Amino acid sequence: MAMGDVRKRLESNQYSDLSAMMESYAAAAVELASVGFRQRLDYSAESVEALDEILVQVGESPELDLDFEVRLWGSYLGEVLRRRYAGSWELTQYPGGVAAVPAVEVRGARMFPLMKVYRRLTAGEEEDLRSFFAKVTERLGSPARVN
């Protein structure tokens, strides 16, 4: 399964809402992580470390399509957060930004996983996901209980 095929499939889909789109991109990230990077992404807190390793490799790619990679891997990071804290996806203004971007809303707090992945790919090591996830966990506490 080639990245181009996955991209065509994702971009040609008609999504019922933002959540459906983000879940679809996250599922594709899980697929590509396994096939292309031999990493297991399972929506667990531990998988954030595997995601970070994938982003290091993605960032080194000479034909990096930043927009698509940010959407793909940022959706996965967002789904980890959304599921862990029973949050929801919303389109909202990024602080200081001009366009609305997907964010995960949890108990009044907004997280911008796509922007985090963008910074990880463009700024490198100082934007690693482990410390980001540690800060989120510190701020939001224990995961929500799912019935």
C-alpha positions, 0 to 999 in steps of 0.5 A: 500500500503506497502513501499516494494510494492512501492519500487519494483515498482520504482526499476523495472521501466525503466526510459527514463531519470533522470527527469522521474525517479525523478518525479516517486520517488517524486510521490511515496513520495506523495502517501506514505506521505498520506498513511503512515504518514497522511501528504499532500505533494503537491509540495508547499513551505509549504509542505517542513515542512510536509516533515521535519516531515516525515523525523523525523519519518523515521529517528527513524525507526529501519529498516531504508533503508537509500539509498532508503529513501534518494532517495524517499524523496530527489526526492520529495524535488528536485521536489519542488525546480525544479518546484518552480524555473523552474529548471532541474535535472542533474547528477553531481559531489557532491563537494568533492564526488566521484560519480555523484549524482542527482542535481537540476540546477537553473540558474547556481546554483546547489542544492543537495536535496538527499544529504540534505535529507541524512544529515537530516536523519543522522545528525538530527535537525541541518539539518532541511529542513525549514532553508535549504528552507529559504536559497534557497529562500533567494538565488534564490528569488521569484518562476519562473512564469510558463506559 
